[in-house]
Amino acid sequence: MMKTSLAVGIWLYLVVASVVEVVAYRVNPGGLNIDIVIGVIASVSAVVTALFSMNIREESTAVKYLFLVPVLLVGVLIITLLLAFPIIQ
């Protein structure tokens, strides 16, 4: 079982990360740097959620890497797509 303080800390991080994403978007909607920042924050939030909510942190190191590699690859794909749009237009 997870300690209550750890669960509250994770919940607080996810709430703060969501607020930071919204504030970052409101500063410059559609800006490339803002999109990259929001993507990084969302990727970190996904990793935190998987490690603690799905109990992946208690698995072996190989299982952790099997989860983290696709998250990083999706992040690279999204950033690449964002960088490709100015070239297409």
C-alpha positions as CSV (number, residue, x, y, z in Angstrom):
1,M,0.0,0.0,0.0
2,M,1.1,3.5,-0.8
3,K,1.7,6.0,2.1
4,T,-0.9,8.7,2.3
5,S,1.7,11.5,2.1
6,L,3.1,10.0,-1.1
7,A,-0.4,9.7,-2.6
8,V,-1.2,13.4,-1.7
9,G,2.1,14.5,-3.1
10,I,1.4,12.8,-6.4
11,W,-2.1,14.2,-6.5
12,L,-0.7,17.7,-5.8
13,Y,2.0,17.4,-8.5
14,L,-0.7,16.4,-11.1
15,V,-2.9,19.3,-10.1
16,V,0.0,21.8,-10.2
17,A,1.2,20.3,-13.6
18,S,-2.3,20.7,-15.0
19,V,-2.6,24.3,-13.8
20,V,0.9,25.1,-15.3
21,E,-0.2,23.6,-18.6
22,V,-3.3,25.8,-18.7
23,V,-1.4,28.9,-17.7
24,A,1.4,28.2,-20.3
25,Y,-1.2,27.9,-23.0
26,R,-3.0,31.1,-22.0
27,V,0.3,33.0,-22.2
28,N,0.9,32.2,-25.9
29,P,-1.8,30.0,-27.5
30,G,-0.4,28.0,-30.4
31,G,3.2,29.0,-29.9
32,L,5.7,26.2,-30.7
33,N,7.7,26.6,-27.5
34,I,4.5,26.5,-25.4
35,D,3.4,23.3,-27.2
36,I,6.7,21.7,-26.5
37,V,6.6,22.7,-22.8
38,I,3.0,21.4,-22.5
39,G,4.1,18.1,-24.2
40,V,7.0,17.6,-21.8
41,I,4.8,18.3,-18.8
42,A,2.2,15.9,-20.0
43,S,4.8,13.2,-20.7
44,V,6.2,13.6,-17.2
45,S,2.7,13.4,-15.7
46,A,2.0,10.2,-17.7
47,V,5.2,8.6,-16.4
48,V,4.4,9.6,-12.8
49,T,0.8,8.3,-13.2
50,A,2.1,5.0,-14.6
51,L,4.8,4.5,-12.0
52,F,2.6,5.1,-9.0
53,S,-1.0,4.4,-10.0
54,M,-0.1,1.2,-11.9
55,N,2.6,0.1,-9.4
56,I,5.2,0.0,-12.1
57,R,7.8,1.4,-9.7
58,E,7.7,-1.9,-7.9
59,E,8.5,-3.9,-11.1
60,S,12.0,-4.8,-12.3
61,T,14.1,-2.2,-14.2
62,A,13.5,-3.8,-17.5
63,V,9.7,-3.4,-17.2
64,K,10.2,0.3,-16.2
65,Y,12.2,0.9,-19.4
66,L,9.7,-1.0,-21.5
67,F,7.1,1.6,-20.4
68,L,9.4,4.7,-20.6
69,V,10.8,4.1,-24.1
70,P,7.4,4.4,-25.9
71,V,6.5,7.5,-23.9
72,L,9.7,9.2,-25.0
73,L,9.2,8.0,-28.6
74,V,5.7,9.5,-28.7
75,G,7.1,12.8,-27.3
76,V,9.8,12.9,-30.0
77,L,7.1,12.1,-32.7
78,I,4.9,14.9,-31.5
79,I,7.8,17.4,-31.4
80,T,8.8,16.4,-34.9
81,L,5.3,16.9,-36.2
82,L,5.1,20.3,-34.5
83,L,8.3,21.3,-36.2
84,A,7.1,20.0,-39.6
85,F,4.0,22.3,-39.8
86,P,5.8,25.6,-40.6
87,I,7.6,23.8,-43.5
88,I,4.3,22.5,-44.9
89,Q,2.6,25.9,-44.7
